[in-house]
């Protein structure tokens, strides 16, 4: 592929500033998103304004196939994103202004101006109960889908409220995987709504408001008659919210005593010495694990959970230590302020994107170790669950993760695997591990 550099919707000053790919790459830049093997995103601040440069190091094979077989057809990822952006604008919707697109060898470049506005995620952080705002955003996305633009990577971080326009005027980002179709399709709606639901759960948006937004999207997309089947394939609301229902926390505290005893024996196999140590049980639920941790001589146990009903259940069951209302992804403790963080029977409830955030937060809070349970993907239980999900078409409520992937998440924060145990390897899916900070090789 020959080197190219095409300036598109650029002012005179921008044409001088961004005259060539080399000139753009020479500008001071700061990372704007996590880097992966295929691309990196950097932020550029110039006298002309703020810009973002996506640098695609190569176009993966699956993207080349998609770019050749679906609209808009393109030779590389930057051209695909540019073509999707132009299609969005042509349909009367807003996105980032594309300044330039280019290639250098196998690399491709996409340069756009920053959207003047705030991400929906930022607004919802302060206004979680604003159902009207959420429904309006969902209707906007539904109308975009009805126009034939499918954006599977949309989340609350990629929808923006524009500054200076009519109230709640929106724009969208993250267009690389966009596809142009004749009309909205149920399968596309499922994927988009699943992604949005995960991002809204991260923001603690109540499930009833998530449902209202999903219905608003489907009506605007012209999929109202398929709503029942589509909604059945979406993940449930936030886990902590389910335990606010009357009786749920009590039922959880009393469930399967024989299985609970077996799980405690498994947990004991990887626990470090807790004598005299401060231990954080997150989320602590109704206190089943925390009470067990407190039996270790001298251990001081702190419990944290997002569901007040679970904390009340823990206190009623005899928990005497401190309890906090807290999200496992945002713990209200200082760095390395507890000796050990225990995350038991929790990670499998989380999508990998959310699970990685929870792991990072546990690693931040733990001074010595993190003890974590997870579902292994290679097991009879796991395969049966996968088959059931495929046959029913419903969204999975349990997520598995490999040991290799978990080790990678912890390695980023200076932790190494110290011990690993399984209840029944490759038969049952429950495994536990202990990761320790700065453990020598």
KAWOTA-V740593 format. One line per field, one symbol per residue. phi: phi as a letter, one per 20 degrees, with the letter a starting at -180 (. if undefined). psi: psi as a letter, one per 40 degrees, with the letter a starting at -180 (. if undefined). burial: b if it has 16 or more other C-alpha atoms within 10 Angstrom, else e. A space follows every 10 residues. Layout:
phi: ???
psi: ???
burial: ???
This chain:
phi: .ffcbdedec fffffffdfc fffffefgbc gdagecfebc ccdddcgepd ccdedefadg gffffffedc eefbebffff ffffffffff enddbffeeb cbcbmeeccc dcfffercfg gfffgecfee ffgffffffg fffffffodd dfefbfeddd efemdggled cccmdgefce cfbfdgffff ffffffffff fgemfggfff ffffffffff endffeggff ffeefffggf ffeefgnfff fffefkgfff fffffffffd fffdgmeedd ebfelenffg ffffffgnfd dddcbeegff ffffffeofd efccebefeb fecfglecfc ddddlcgffd fgffffffff fffffeecbc dcdbeefdaf ffffffffff femeffdcce bfffffffff gfdndcfdbc bcfbgmdeee ccbdddflff f
psi: hihihhhbgi iddddddfdi dddddeihii heihiaddii hihhhideah ihhhhhdihi ddddddddei ihhididddd dddddddddd eeiiaihhdi iiihbeiiih hiiihgaiid ddddddfdeg dddddddddd ddddddeehh geehieeehi hiieaihfhi iiagedeiih idiiiddddd dddddddddd ddefhidddd dddddddddd effddedddd deeiiiihdd ddeeiheddd dddeigdddd ddddddddde hiheheihhh hhiebeeddd dddeehhehh hhihiehddd ddddddeehe iiihhihdeg hfiihfeidh hhghfddeeh iddddddddd dddddhddih hiiihhdgid dddddddddd ddeiiiehhi iidddddddd deefiihdih iidghedieh iiihhihfhi .
burial: eeeebebeeb eeebeeebeb beebeeeebe eeeeeeeebb bbbbeeeeee bbbbbbbbbe eebeebbeee bbbbebbbbb bbbbbbbbee eebbbbbbbb bbbeeebbbb bbbbbebbbb beebeeebee bebbbbbbbb bbbbbbbbbb bbbbbbbbbb bbeeeeebbb bbbbbbbbbb beebbbebbb bbbbbbbbbb bbbbbbbebb bebbbbbbbb bbbeeebeeb bebbbbbbbb bebeeeeebb eebeeeeeee eebeebbeeb bbebeebbbb bbbbbbbbbb bebbeeeebb bbbbbbbbbb bbbbbeeebe eebbbbbbbe beeeebebbb bbbbbbbbbb bbebbbbbbb bbbbbbbbbb bbbbbbbbbe bbeebeeeee eeebbbebbb bebeebeebb bebebbbbeb bbbeebebbb bbbbbbbeee e
